[in-house]
């Protein structure tokens, strides 16, 4: 054996040890760094899990590609996203019958209970008057709306009132399937038609929160100040998979205001579908343009496009041209032009309605005024946003308990690969015989998330939004990363020390 053979062998061993230690350290960092327990209801084997919007504050990617579902052994179990492959929702708009009720009516619509008005049910389930009302329509304090011929969930009601009607008309809506048991839909709403500063403000559409009901009842908050209704049309949607209700964020103040705009930081990764603008000052009205701010670098091509799931946005904007408001920043996407207002009236305050957006994830939202930003009032308004939570279905493979796991930091050059262990599958792969026109048969599951980490603002996003917000490390991960680094360093040092000691012994023996 040549004299240089052993040193060369030891150098190779040292290099191999360093490679192994580095690979071990990288693998440790690649593992999901956070988990949350999943509670199951029913016998499975499939479970439907709706994720709270708070998951976006934890996960490393906005499309949630880093999520995994694990069993008690820590093994990833197969899952798929719902609605991505389901049949497209079917929208419908239809004028529906309305019936005037006196203010004193209980609304049961039963002939034995209501001496003034009664109904008969046709074979198709719709209502017909069995007796004409004894009172005039001007004395109407309530309205019964027959939605029995609509299929699916009710999106919004569009009211028609007399052309000369002016004012603010407050009311509450209730839903029923039998005309005896009623449940509220949201809180107090308003029909508005006002003339202010040469502008006519009109709000005659009300969201119905995807309620499923055969009948609606409208009750004026002030029966003596009810609007003269002339018709009601309802927009409905049929979807294969059940839709989770909207989740609203807390109210947030602007992060920065310029001469003619204010920018608001949005919850990280949340696909914004609805927007509420709350003006701080009474008797404020302004024409504004709403824009979303994107990151300077586009999303990777491998990232699947999010399926738009806000039918209200489609209904209200499908025949409109893009907004005319100018975008003054690269990455600024105009969404809509509207009028925001908060006006004091005899019947209360008239406030801007909730606005439907396209369901895209933006880093910031910009409200741009047609003049100085002071048109929004002495104090800038606050905003709240809402989105529909995403739902997945998983196969309970292995033993319980099951948990949701995710990474807390993105990997460089990461792409969505169908072959990555534990990544989401296609529904047709997960559920044999899957029919996109039928809902997946699955029991319910729920997850409890830990408190959200400290907010981290990406430097690229901040640059795109022109908001100089420094990034901050997440202290919840700091100890874990330093611990893994320390263990890896000690392991590498021990292996190197052992090999160098062996090398010295070999050299002494050779000398």
HUJO-V324301 format. One line per field, one symbol per residue. burial: I if it has 24 or more other C-alpha atoms within 12 Angstrom, else O. A space follows every 10 residues. Layout:
burial: ???
This chain:
burial: OOOOOOOOOI OOOIOOIIOO IOOOIOOOIO IIIIIIOIII OOOOIIIIII IIIIIIIIII IIIIIIIIII IOOOOIIIII IIIIIIOOII IIIIIIIIII IIIOIIIIIO OOOOOIIIIO OOOOOIIOIO OOIOOOOOII IIIIIIIIII IIIIIIIIII IOOOOIIIII IIIIIIOOIO OOOOIOOIII IIIIOOOOOO IIIIIIIIII IIIIIIIIII IIIOIIIIIO IIIIIIIIII IIIIIIIIIO OIIIIIIOOI IIIIIIIIII IIIIIIIIII IOIIIIIIII IIIIIOOOOO OOOOOIIIII IIIIIOOOOO OOOOIIIOOO IIIIIIIIII IIIOOOIIII IIIIIIIIII IIIIIIIIII OOIIIIOOOI IIIIIIIIII IIIIIIIOOO OIIIIIIIII OOOOOIOOOO OIIIIIIOOI IOOOOOOOII IIIIIIIIIO OIIOIIIIOI IIIIIIIOOO OOOOOOOOOO IOOIOOOIOO OIOOIIOOIO OOIOOOOOOO O
